[in-house]
Amino acid sequence: MLRPDHEEAIKLMCLGHKSSEAAAAMGVHPSTVRRWMQRPDFSAELERRMAHTRAGAQRKLNAHTDSAASVLVELLSSGDDKIRMGAAKEILDRAGVVAGTKVEITTSAPAATLEELRERAAALKTPAMRDLVVKALPQGGQGDGG
């Protein structure tokens, strides 16, 4: 069983404090906490609690993935070409449309017109990729892509 000061150090480190910060908060020398971390019982409990903390954080993030995906889809309708293109790139990358291949679509060239972007989109190899990118581009005549 761990001592109360060990418990406090573990608690502080699970909250994101470095061992030196935990030592300062507890009024002990940093080498004391580092020495505790060498103990098998201390290090095992620290790892167990850190894993629990990470799992809790992951559950919170997972609970909001649908909302995050909805935001990306909404951004496809943005009035800003760069925002739409960024959303399209992110969706394609995250969806893994081409297994193992990251799709690079850039609008960094200031001279890129919407027609040039449409041509780039049309050159994409798969219909799913093409459709997603074309949907992100504004409809109508030519305009500035950057």
Beta strands, then each sheet from edge to edge (+ up, - down):
end
